[in-house]
Amino acid sequence: MIAVVVGCCQSPRHSTDLTFARTVGCTMVEVTVTPRSSLADQAVQVLVCGLAPSQLVTLRAWLTDEHGERFQARAFYRSDGAGTVDAGRHAALGGNYTGVWPMGLFWFLQPDSLFKRLVKRDVMGSPFLVHVEVFDGLCLVSGQQGEPLAACTAERWYVSPGVQRVPIREGRVRGALLLPPGPGPFPAVIDLFGGAGGLMEFRAGLLASRGFAVLALAFFAYEDLPKALTQLDLEYFEEAVELLLRHPKVRGPGLGVIGVSKGAEVALAMAAFLPQVVATVWINGTSFLYGNPLLYKGLCIPSIPYQTECIRFTELGAMDNSAIFTDPRSPTCGASAIPVEKIRGKVLFVVGEADRSFNSKLFAQLAMARLPQDAYRLLSYPGAGHLIEPPGSPLCSISSLRGNPLPVVWGGEPQPHARAQEHSWQEIVQFLELNLSPAPAIKL
């Protein structure tokens, strides 16, 4: 780590690899993030030293995403008797969070512009560069705080060294395969997102960094796939399963599927109809077909129409869609239920109880009622919203969504949502490791 005294013509914003410090009195103030380079789901230590005892300071973190949007968080601390602030031990007094949050500067980032969601698009080429700065006293407004006492930059990667990305364009299947380093074979996972379409790879990159061969699978609004989702053609997803299991670095015979929102609905249907799916992670989805019928080998499961006339508007002008889903307990909805009783593998249900998209806990409960007790596990988090993602992704409670004329409400409260993401991610990785591990050898 290199320490540099900040002069009037030097700005930490122009550096990606230096720690900047400033002499205050007889000591040099320094802030460090350890390790400086890490995976986005890994914890780091944020430490400030060289302050005066009981000095009031503002810690600020900020980054700029690939679209040029800035996200930032700040917290107010008072140093201890040794002139140190350790985010892992000391409580924030105010700011974007209060209390002891070792990762608070990363987990509570907020966009400068309304309705923006922090998503890493290019997982291979670059990390997010998180700039951490220390200012004397309270800094309430950006741009008015002058030079920081100290600053440093941390790298937050979505793939570990050696992970490979292979674009997939085979048959009808479109996506990206992320492979861990080494010869394999590796347990396989298909990664699905929701109603925005396109291709997202940040979760797949982190899972590949944990030793899984992950196919980030697009199913509409990507390359030559349909622009809009009109039906769920399960044979497309079956083709993706077979493609992945044929790969020489993939260990079969089964694989896992993880999905959020519409992707969770698809994941549950895949588990019901495709015997190769032995582990399913369902995050805030439905257990009925809404909006799009499911087609598979001559079978058609009809969908329940959205009650779009029940959309509500919030005080910020966003769309609250929670009322557009007909109560699945209505007798008219029975024919649209995903036949979860056909599932032969294991299911992990992950629920945010403050989900404002729909009543995801009810959908999980209705699915679990038709499963054997040893076939599922429920993780239900009060205060967590719809977009439960790996830790390092700050809460997005409202954001713009492709195809929607107005931003959409996702729900959630920052602190319980952050704890839900930390806990559920650990459980998801362990669930996949356990259920995709090789069968024990039979002793003769």
FIROVO-753305 format. One record per residue: x, y, z of N, C-alpha, C, O in turn. Coordinates in steps of 0.001 Angstrom, whole numbers, plus 500000, padded with zeros to 6 digits. Example, Ala and Ser with C-alpha at 12.3 -4.5 7.8 and 13.67 -1.06 7.14 Angstrom:
! FIROVO-753305
513190494310507800512300495500507800513200496700507800514236496681508465/512850497750507080513670498940507140512900500030507870513409501138508039/
! end
This chain:
! FIROVO-753305
500860498813500000500000500000500000500893501231500000501816501314500810/500637502212499094501469503393498961500743504580499558499580504819499234/501398505318500414500806506506501015501341507738500313502547507829500079/500488508688499968500866509893499255500214511068499937499020511018500231/500955512121500197500374513326500761499600514049499676500118514272498582/498357514417499973497502515051498973497848516519498862497862517237499861/498130516972497640498349518382497374497140518985496692496181518275496387/497171520274496453495989520938495924495701520545494479494569520697494020/496699520043493750496465519690492352496252518201492170496196517720491039/496134517468493255496047516012493174494710515552493729494318515968494819/494010514707493004492700514245493460492656512742493491493083512102492531/492145512137494581492059510684494647491128510103493599491185508901493339/490281510905492993489356510374491998490094509958490730489533509237489904/491324510392490560492065510061489361492938508837489555493735508503488678/492803508168490679493651507017490948492817505768491125491707505826491654/493348504631490684492669503360490896493449502436491799492943501378492175/494690502808492165495490501835492897496298502437494028497167501756494572/496055503677494404496852504296495456495998504602496672494794504839496572/496659504590497829496057505093499050496598506495499285497811506706499273/495703507451499498496119508821499729495953509149501208494960508769501827/496906509839501755496863510213503161497272511668503298497910512237502412/496888512270504439497212513667504665497685513831506101497121513254507030/498710514612506257499250514823507596498370515808508355498112516920507895/497922515377509516497126516228510399497852516289511727497978515281512422/498332517484512082499148517578513278500451516834513066501167517091512098/500763515908513970501997515137513877501779513738513327502716512941513274/500554513430512917500271512090512420499731512152511004499243513184510544/499832511033510337499292510943508985498023510115509017498040508967509461/496917510689508549495650509972508492495692509038507285496109509425506193/495259507821507503495254506842506419493984506001506498493544505640507590/493402505692505362492276504779505288492674503618504396493273503813503338/492339502405504826492658501213504046491429500329503933490592500275504835/491340499638502808490356498580502603491150497308502368491955497231501439/490920496302503220491701495066503163490774493859503024489873493674503842/490992493021501974491957493196500893491514494280499927490326494580499811/492475494858499242492142495940498320491362495428497110490516496136496562/491654494193496698490959493569495576490251492324496089490873491465496715/488947492225495825488169491119496376486969490849495494486607491663494644/486352489689495707485082489409495064483990490274495688484071490646496858/482979490584494900481931491501495348481107490947496494480458491712497207/481115489618496691480348489037497791481205488756499017480730488146499975/482463489190499001483363488948500127483429490166501041483345491305500581/483577489918502323483716491002503289485129491571503250486090490854502973/485243492860503528486538493529503635486579494301504950485554494505505600/487775494722505325487932495557506513488198496989506087489098497249505289/487413497918506622487628499345506393488182499933507683487538499875508730/489387500501507598490086500981508790490663502363508530491304502600507506/490428503272509469491026504603509428491910504748510656491483504437511767/493127505212510468494021505452511605494699506805511436494697507392510354/495278507285512530495976508562512509495109509760512851495562510899512733/493868509527513275492990510621513674493298511062515098494010510369515824/492773512196515493492831512599516895491826511770517690490822511336517125/492057511540518960491066510813519765489715511534519738489645512761519814/488655510746519628487271511252519619487008512256518495486151513128518633/487730512139517401487516513044516275486283512604515488486137511420515183/485404513534515161484219513258514355484610513319512884485173514310512420/484304512244512156484670512183510738483504511614509931482608510957510461/483552511893508641482626511306507681483387510338506791484390510705506181/482912509105506718483432508133505759482478508085504575481265507951504741/483033508196503396482220508210502181482778507194501196483987507130500975/481890506400500606482263505493499520481460505869498286480295506253498387/482082505760497128481349506038495898481953505249494751483137504913494753/481105504963493772481556504321492540480716504854491392479647505429491596/481214504653490192480490505000488979480269503730488184481221503000487907/479017503453487809478735502217487081479063502381485597479574503415485168/478760501345484832479156501347483417478330502296482562478669502541481405/477247502832483122476447503831482418476762505247482899476101506202482491/477765505386483760478142506700484256477331507189485442477466508342485852/476489506324486000475707506711487174476552506554488433477247505553488603/476487507539489302477244507473490555476362506965491682475208507371491822/476927506068492483476299505542493692477226505884494857478446505763494740/476650506310495976477492506668497108476788506375498428475562506294498505/477601506222499450477111506056500819478045506816501738479237506950501460/477494507312502836478338507997503824477838507654505223476663507358505438/478761507704506147478434507425507543479321508277508428480458508590508076/478787508648509579479488509521510517479999508682511689479243507922512293/481261508824511997481901508063513070482675509016513982483055510116513580/482898508567515221483820509245516122484929508266516457484669507137516872/486159508699516278487299507803516477487451507420517949486966508115518842/488133506304518178488355505857519548489550506582520156490088507515519559/489961506151521342491049506825522045492374506746521327493261507565521568/492525505765520443493759505630519675493680506366518341494600506268517529/492605507094518105492480507820516844492142506926515663492529507203514528/491408505838515945491103504839514914489592504717514729488822504839515681/489192504478513500487819504064513188487910502730512466488518502627511400/487312501729513044487253500394512455485785500081512198485013499886513138/485396500031510910483982499823510583483473498480511080482264498290511210/484368497554511358483960496258511874483700496252513370483096495310513883/484145497289514084483980497325515540483210498546516026482539498491517057/483305499623515302482737500885515761481399501155515090481197500815513924/480498501763515830479150502036515333479107503348514569479660504353515014/478449503333513422478149504575512725477082505328513515476101504736513965/477278506637513679476356507457514458475196507963513607474121508257514130/475412508063512309474399508554511389474879508395509964475931507811509708/474095508922509040474412508774507627473436507838506949472247507843507267/473924507035506018473066506071505322472747504852506166471889504053505791/473411504694507288473136503587508203473651503962509576474462504878509711/473188503264510588473672503443511950474008502080512532473498501056512079/474867502079513534475258500832514171476507500252513536477139500866512677/476846499046513988478064498377513502477725497598512239477016496593512283/478233498067511137478054497434509829479417497394509144479802498365508492/480147496301509275481481496249508662481484496570507173482449497137506660/480392496205506469480314496427505024479319497533504665478859497615503526/478994498371505631477953499368505407478222500298504243477299500636503501/479479500725504063479794501652502976479584501015501613479411501724500622/479597499695501547479391498982500290477923498567500123477369498650499027/477308498122501212475956497572501130474880498634501041473774498345500584/475171499867501467474143500900501501474395502008500486473944503138500672/475107501688499424475269502640498329473906503010497751473031502157497603/473737504287497427472492504762496831472808505577495582473827506265495531/471937505504494572472209506258493341471975507748493533471089508157494283/472780508556492846472532509995492862471223510328492145470520511263492527/470902509555491102469661509757490349468624508737490812468967507602491142/467376509137490834466318508235491279466172507044490334466427507146489134/465763505931490897465299504755490148466412504042489378466142503413488355/467646504129489849468745503426489208469123502203490047469127502256491277/469435501118489370469823499869490025471287499584489710471712499695488560/472044499221490716473465498928490517473611497489490042473375496549490801/474002497323488778474184496006488181475500496006487411475753496902486606/476327495012487658477574494872486889477261494145485597476773493015485615/477535494783484491477251494203483176478454493417482653478328492249482287/479612494059482622480820493405482126481536492765483309482337493416483979/481250491501483562481815490858484755483262490455484554483995490291485529/483689490292483314485036489789483041486069490903482912487205490747483362/485690492021482304486685492992481885487174493938482954488285494458482854/486371494174483977486751495183484964485957494980486239484873494397486212/486492495462487366485723495451488614484982496762488781485179497701488010/484132496820489786483691498117490272484839498701491100485425498013491936/485148499961490860486155500670491645485439501498492700484755502472492385/485603501099493954484928501785495058485932502711495733486941502259496276/485650503993495695486526505002496289486055505268497710484886505585497930/486949505142498663486623505359500073487405506576500553488625506632500402/486703507549501130487303508812501542486938509123502996485886508714503488/487819509848503664487599510283505038487656511805505070488608512409504576/486622512425505660486563513877505782486428514263507257485826513544508054/486991515389507587486877515898508951485462516427509178484917517145508340/484874516066510322483558516582510677482440515949509877482602514879509290/481279516642509863480105516151509150480095516707507733480190517918507538/479981515835506758479824516232505360478457515765504903478247514582504635/477536516699504817476156516349504519475843516385503039474940515683502583/476565517185502284476262517392500872477513517138500053478592517626500390/477372516379498983478509516095498118478991517373497437478199518247497085/480308517460497260480883518580496533481226519777497390481814520736496889/480871519753498689481131520898499553482104520559500676482278521342501610/482752519368500580483553518932501709485039519227501571485790519000502519/485490519727500423486904520001500256487716518728500116487185517664499797/489021518856500362489908517706500217489689516702501351489497517105502498/489716515404501047489615514409502124490894514347502946491974514691502466/490757513908504181491943513637504999492727512456504452493953512421504548/492017511484503875492663510299503309491686509653502346490477509867502436/492214508863501425491360508184500455492076506950499928493306506889499910/491296505978499504491851504803498842490814504251497888489660504681497905/491209503309497061490313502696496082490363501185496227491439500593496305/489182500561496261489086499110496362488460498557495090487582499182494494/488920497380494680488373496692493522487396495616493985487704494812494864/486209495618493374485197494611493700484868493855492412484179494369491530/485374492630492324485255491813491131484049490873491220483585490531492308/483561490471490057482462489499489990482911488149489451482096487239489297/484190488014489165484785486715488851486144486651489522486837487661489646/486517485456489954487850485267490516488839485013489385488416484706488271/490139485130489636491132484874488591490968483469488013490773482500488747/491049483378486712490975482082486045489601481679485559489485480733484780/488546482370485996487208482056485493487146482396484001487614483452483575/486570481500483226486424481702481787484970481977481430484047481439482043/484791482821480433483455483100479905483366482625478466484189482999477630/482367481798478178482173481266476832480796481713476344479788481283476906/480719482561475318479402482923474778478700481676474234479321480839473579/477410481565474511476624480410474060475631480870472995474774481723473227/475783480282471851474868480527470729474776479217469954475312479092468853/474102478262470537474036476913469980472578476478469892471848476522470882/472153476051468685470743475766468495469940477015468786470229478078468237/468940476905469636468150478081470019468698478766471264468255479861471610/469659478137471946470067478597473271471004479800473163471950479800472375/470722480822473969471542482032474016471902482335475466471059482267476360/473145482664475674473575482999477034475075483048477123475758483303476131/475592482802478313477033482790478552477336481723479594476660481625480617/478358480930479319478797479888480248480035480388480977481030480760480354/479962480391482298481102480808483115481660479583483817480957478892484554/482950479328483571483604478108484036484696478438485037485473479367484815/484771477692486143485869477882487085487194477468486446487198476749485447/488311477911487006489598477453486492489808475971486796489284475448487779/490572475311485951490873473907486183490149472993485220489301473445484451/490476471702485255489908470761484286488491470311484595487806469800483709/488026470488485841486707469983486202486753468483486425487835467941486648/485621467788486373484305468354486065483704469091487254484006468793488410/482842470066486943482242470926487956480734470702488042480110470359487038/480138470888489215478675470878489309478102472025488499478699473099488422/476937471795487890476389472747486925475137473429487455474337472829488174/474986474706487082473838475514487491473395476360486309474225476895485574/472089476482486128471510477433485175470965478616485965470246478440486948/471314479824485525470990481052486250469991481868485439470244482193484279/468841482201486058467742482884485372467336484149486116467244484165487343/467097485208485347466552486426485933465114486617485459464505485679484945/464571487802485622463128487963485524462615488717484327463111488568483211/461598489541484584460782490119483542461434491192482704460821491669481749/462667491595483025463345492591482194463967491967480958464280492670479997/464150490654480974464777489990479839466256490301479753466859490780480714/466843490024478588468264490266478413469095489206479098468612488115479401/470353489540479339471295488605479955472015489294481096472639490338480904/471930488715482280472679489195483441473625488096483892473251486924483938/474858488481484228475888487492484512476566487666485866477447486879486213/476176488680486641476925488952487868476779487830488894477744487502489584/475593487237489005475414486132489950476128484882489445476720484136490226/476068484659488128476757483509487535478257483611487756478911482605488033/478812484818487637480245484993487860480656484663489280481695484043489507/479837485081490238480168484780491633480024483298491929480818482742492688/479014482639491337478875481193491533480012480436490864480511479456491416/480426480877489686481580480243489033482833480394489879483686479506489893/482948481494490573484087481716491468484029480808492684485024480660493395/482864480191492936482693479242494033482791477791493549482570476857494321/483124477608492259483370476256491782482258475635490970482289474430490717/481265476422490548480172475903489733480364476306488270480843477402487978/479989475413487360479887475767485948478487476329485740477499475613485902/478399477603485382477112478299485411476758478816484019477536479533483389/475587478441483561475042478978482321474077480103482666472966479860483137/474514481342482426473610482484482527472751482454481281473243482674480174/471467482184481457470587481872480329469617483012480056468851483415480932/469657483524478840468652484488478394467464483725477830467624482634477282/466270484297477962465123483648477338464194484615476612463197484184476033/464494485896476631463847486840475722464600488160475805465373488399476732/464353489018474805464966490353474741466489490289474749467159491067475428/467019489339473972468472489203473868468806488611472499468268487575472107/469704489288471780470124488861470453468905488527469590468032489375469406/468833487296469057467720486958468166466569486249468870465692485693468208/466557486261470196465423485713470936464224486651470801464394487812470428/463009486167471099461834487050471010462024488326471831462608488302472914/461523489431471299461666490718471983460860490770473270461270491405474241/459721490108473277458846490105474449458516488661474821458564487760473983/458186488465476080457844487132476567456344486914476406455542487551477089/455969486013475501454554485718475278454159484341475785452992484102476094/455126483431475872454863482092476383456161481491476895457250481893476485/456035480527477791457196479804478304457282478470477561456530477536477842/458205478402476618458435477184475855459457476352476626460660476593476529/458979475379477386459868474619478258460888473797477466461928473420478006/460605473523476218461576472785475409462840473610475167463921473048474992/462714474930475157463909475789475077464802475570476293466018475429476159/464202475543477468464972475358478697465516473927478781466604473709479313/464770472966478265465268471591478203466489471503477290467440470778477582/466456472235476201467609472275475296468829472857476002469948472387475800/468617473875476826469721474474477579470288473489478597471503473408478776/469405472739479267469848471726480230470722470683479535471798470348480029/470275470181478417471028469143477709472349469672477187473359468970477217/472346470909476708473591471531476238474614471621477366475782471277477186/474168472083478524475082472261479645475636470919480126476828470803480411/474780469921480213475234468624480717476156467903479736476885466998480141/476144468277478463477070467689477494478471468264477574479415467687477032/478612469389478242479923470053478251480951469175478961480651468612480014/482148469047478411483145468139479010483610468534480409484138467699481143/483418469797480784483831470224482123482691470188483137482851470640484271/481553469656482733480380469605483620480202468196484155480317467212483425/479918468125485444479655466852486099478150466645486223477459467443486856/477654465595485630476236465247485732476023464232486842476867464091487728/474918463534486800473900463590485747472872464694485947472098464989485036/472853465317487143471869466358487416472516467729487495473740467861487493/471669468748487563472169470115487701471217470922488564470144470450488938/471622472142488873470803473051489656470284474194488805470832474491487744/469227474833489279468673476027488638468425477058489729467904476733490797/468802478303489453468512479402490370467808480489489577468239480845488481/466715481020490139465963482053489444465307483008490413464953482634491531/465145484250489975464466485272490762463313485820489946463430485976488731/462189486116490606461026486721489985460478485787488899460170484633489194/460351486255487653459877485380486582460817484188486404460382483088486064/462101484417486635463067483331486552462821482250487581463111481081487327/462284482620488756461947481615489771460754480787489331460710479581489575/459790481421488688458638480703488141459105479666487117458652478521487119/460031480097486235460581479176485236461360478049485910461235476889485520/462157478384486914462963477376487604462072476299488223462390475112488157/460955476718488823460056475749489449459427474840488389459266473641488615/459073475409487236458518474596486153459553473626485605459223472484485285/460807474068485494461868473171485036462030471997486000462193470854485573/461984472283487291462129471216488287460981470227488205461164469036488459/459789470716487850458616469847487794458646468913486584458176467778486666/459195469383485466459095468614484223460414467990483758460396467018483003/461541468524484188462833468057483672463556467273484755463977467866485748/463714465969484605464300465149485674465770465465485950466290465099487004/466441466135485021467854466469485253468017467549486322469105467716486874/466942468283486615467014469357487619466842468735488998465755468273489347/467917468725489781467886468063491088467973469060492247467781468676493401/468258470327491959468342471350493007467830472663492430468322473124491400/466844473268493090466216474488492591466241475558493671465811475324494800/466749476740493315466701477896494208465682478873493629465868479418492541/464621479079494369463478479912493970463513481169494823463361481098496042/463712482323494188463819483583494931462664484490494527462621484982493399/461742484708495435460648485667495243459960485499493885459917486422493071/459431484307493668458719484041492431457264483702492694456726484005493758/456633483071491715455291482553491883455345481039491751456376480479491377/454255480390492053454138478947491824452954478652490905452475477521490825/452498479688490221451446479603489221451936480315487959452865481121488015/451314480017486836451661480694485588450852481977485482449624481938485413/451544483118485468450893484410485310451385485065484026452588485147483775/450450485521483229450803486312482057451247485523480848451024485963479720/451879484349481044452432483574479936452109482100480130452478481534481158/451440481464479190451190480022479326452481479231479172453449479713478585/452486478018479702453633477128479586453318476041478570452266475405478638/454230475831477629454079474809476601455201473798476724456365474167476880/454846472508476652455875471467476721455330470173476125454436469541476686/455881469798474989455565468516474341454052468278474229453551467224474621/453356469241473707451913469110473517451075469523474705449864469698474570/451696469686475883450979470147477078450923471665477087451888472335476717/449803472195477508449681473644477679449057473920479046447933473502479322/449797474627479893449252475092481167448844476542480974449695477394480718/447560476834481090447110478214480817447616479173481886447914478776483013/447704480419481512448178481439482458447005482217483034445908482233482476/447262482851484149446298483737484797446578485151484285447708485623484414/445612485829483721445866487182483200446227488145484332445726488033485451/447102489083484014447396490159484960446194491098485037445571491401484020/445878491550486231444820492545486418445452493936486386445575494608487410/445848494347485183446612495591485064445807496818485490446379497866485790/444486496688485515443670497818485981443851498075487474443366499077487999/444560497154488167444782497307489608446160497888489935446536497953491105/446915498311488918448190498985489167447944500222490024446971500950489827/448834500443490967448748501629491821449999502480491631451060501968491276/449866503771491869450990504684491742451418505160493133450578505468493979/452722505217493357453246505689494630453412507206494592453219507845493557/453773507762495739453975509211495821455149509667494963455244510847494623/456058508731494602457183509076493735456872508833492258457729509041491399/455651508393491965455276508157490583455686506806490050455721506612488835/455998505860490927456367504510490502455144503603490513454131503903491145/455262502482489796454167501517489706454293500471490789455339499838490937/453218500290491550453123499207492525452253498120491894451044498289491736/452894496992491534452200495921490810451628494834491714451110493833491220/451714495015493012451372493923493919449913493482493803449591492342494139/449038494353493338447610494012493273447193493433491925446019493105491751/448103493295490969447692492829489642447664491303489551447254490744488535/448106490632490625448120489174490635446857488658491325446666488859492524/446007487994490556444809487385491121445197486422492231446182485694492105/444438486410493311444709485498494420444771484058493900443772483552493388/445926483386494021446048482039493448445154481011494141444969479909493625/444603481354495294443716480424495998442307480409495410441469479598495806/442056481306494469440749481316493809440560480022493013441499479562492364/439357479426493051439119478190492291439407478336490800439697477345490128/439332479554490277439565479760488855441038479652488477441375479596487295/441915479622489476443359479625489206443981478230489237445146478076488870/443246477230489657443831475913489871444508475327488648445541474669488770/443940475555487462444510474970486244445846475587485875446560475044485033/446201476716486488447454477413486166448563477127487165449644477709487076/448304476238488114449336475897489103450456475102488450450199474201487652/451696475433488787452830474614488353452756473293489117452631473319490341/452826472137488447452654470844489136453892470456489948454641469550489582/454084471171491066455294470964491862455345469569492477456416469110492874/454195468887492563454204467532493120455019466573492247455349465470492682/455345466991491013456176466165490135457666466322490423458477465548489915/458034467309491228459450467584491494460075466416492255459528465946493252/461208465964491778461919464855492430463190465322493135463791464557493889/463598466542492905464787467062493555464439467881494789463354467742495354/465370468735495201465205469584496385464971471030495946465464471466494906/464207471763496761463891473160496457464219474026497670463842473700498796/464914475116497434465162476129498456464344477359498085464590477991497058/463364477697498930462529478878498721463128480041499513463375479920500713/463360481162498837463918482364499470462896483477499310462554483857498190/462407484001500431461283484941500429461683486243501116462247486230502210/461390487350500474461452488658501114460049489050501543459177489238500696/459820489175502825458465489433503319457988490855503029456801491150503168/458910491744502627458511493097502225458527493240500705458633494350500183/458422492111499996458329492105498531457083492877498107455974492549498527/457267493901497275456123494697496805455727494314495382454838494940494805/456375493289494799455948492838493475454734491929493585453750492088492863/454824490971494505453683490109494772453912489406496097454970489546496712/452928488660496528452990487982497815453793486696497649453232485602497580/455105486845497587455954485689497303455892484645498414456061483455498146/455656485063499646455568484082500726454343483183500539454413481979500788/453233483758500107452042482948499850452316481928498745451932480766498870/452974482349497673453271481423496584454193480296497060454022479144496660/455157480621497903456041479583498440455253478604499304455439477391499207/454377479133500144453595478268501025452668477345500240452502476178500597/452067477860499176451183477030498370451962475919497658451460474806497498/453182476225497238454005475189496612454455474157497636454424472956497367/454870474619498803455362473691499826454273472743500304454562471608500685/453023473199500288451909472349500736451738471128499849451110470150500253/452291471177498643452151470052497720453457469283497548453569468445496654/454440469561498395455730468880498341455940468060499606455427468427500663/456678466962499525457066466248500758457911467154501647458653468001501148/457803466980502945458491467878503874460003467827503731460684468811504022/460539466694503287461990466603503149462475467094501787463658466964501470/461571467660500975461950468085499622462235469578499535462692470054498496/461974470327500605462139471776500495462637472361501805462621471726502860/463081473607501682463435474425502843463027475855502529463146476307501390/462549476557503534462101477940503363463005478883504153463248478680505343/463496479913503475464175481028504129463301482256503926463131482714502796/462748482789504999461818483913504902462348485073505741462635484913506927/462475486246505110463177487366505730462266488581505881461931489219504882/461852488920507121461098490162507330461929491364506880463130491432507143/461286492299506206461965493528505803462725493442504494463163494466503970/462891492240503955463609492101502688462643492288501528461477491900501608/463138492888500444462308493167499292462381492096498220462768490959498488/462008492465497010461890491516495906463251491094495363463483489911495113/464144492050495180465417491774494504466471491329495514467376492088495861/466342490096495978467350489524496875468487488985496016468303488050495237/469652489583496165470801489306495316472001488949496188471883488971497413/473138488625495607474320488369496438474704489608497237474427490727496806/475342489427498401475787490588499174476750491419498336477519490891497533/476689492707498538477449493613497690476541494358496737476909495419496233/475349493814496480474339494523495700473466495308496666472713494705497430/473544496645496655472720497413497594471242497259497283470868496954496151/470404497470498290468960497387498100468526498298496959468900499469496902/467734497740496058467055498524495021465560498363495276464982497329494940/464939499362495858463517499266496212462605499774495115461425499427495080/463138500598494214462396501099493052463398501252491915464491501779492123/463042500801490727463930501043489590463146501016488293462028500505488230/463757501576487262463210501473485922463335500031485450464252499315485852/462410499613484599462390498240484099462069498276482619461108498913482189/462895497576481842462681497546480410461252497102480083460758496112480622/460601497849479195459247497514478791458163498163479620456985498085479268/458540498809480728457555499476481579457643500982481391458745501528481340/456514501663481287456549503116481075456957503903482315457356505064482218/456856503267483482457189503926484742458069503010485573458065501797485363/458833503571486523459610502718487429458706501785488224457517502049488397/459285500699488701458540499652489400459025499563490850460220499659491131/458068499378491757458377499231493181458740497779493466457995496867493108/459895497563494116460337496216494500460213495970496000460085494825496434/460250497028496782460101496873498227461413496583498933462455496374498312/461320496579500258462467496268501098462936497447501921462764498605501541/463536497126503064464135498118503962465632497846504008466034496686504097/466476498887503947467911498679503719468587497699504664469263496781504198/468432497856505964469203497013506877468718495563506896469549494665506754/467424495281507063467026493869507008467263493242505640467537492045505551/467162494023504581467427493484503249468896493092503118469214492046502552/469787493928503638471216493611503577471530492337504347472307491504503879/470930492177505527471174490963506305470609489737505582471206488661505617/469459489903504928468869488789504182469779488356503041469947487162502797/470358489309502351471246488965501236472493488237501727472935487267501112/473054488705502828474255488056503360473945486615503763474679485696503399/472859486416504514472537485085505016472090484156503890472548483016503805/471195484641503024470648483766501979471716483333500995471671482208500497/472674484195500703473736483822499751474565482664500294474882481729499559/474911482719501555475637481607502167474827480318502085475364479254501778/473524480426502365472658479253502337472481478715500914472434477502500711/472383479606499941472223479188498549473450478410498082473322477344497479/474627478939498357475856478254497936475964476886498608476310475899497959/475671476827499902475732475547500613474692474563500086474979473372499959/473490475044499778472432474193499235472866473582497903472679472386497679/473433474379497037473882473866495743475052472908495910475104471872495248/475980473240496779477110472337497014476630470983497525477103469939497075/475690471005498466475210469763499070474461468906498060474680467697497987/473581469523497283472696468738496418473273468446495048472714467655494288/474400469087494726475066468772493461476386468066493670477161467902492727/476652467644494905477894466917495185477793465511494623476693464992494440/478933464892494348478891463518493798478245462569494790478390462732496002/477537461586494280476957460574495146478078459784495801479059459454495136/477960459471497095479024458710497757479181457333497124478215456702496694/480408456904497086480690455583496526480082454484497406480084454585498633/479572453456496770478974452328497493480061451340497872480793450848497013/480162451054499152481165450100499607480648448666499444479552448331499892/481436447858498816481072446462498572481633445546499660481424444334499614/
! end
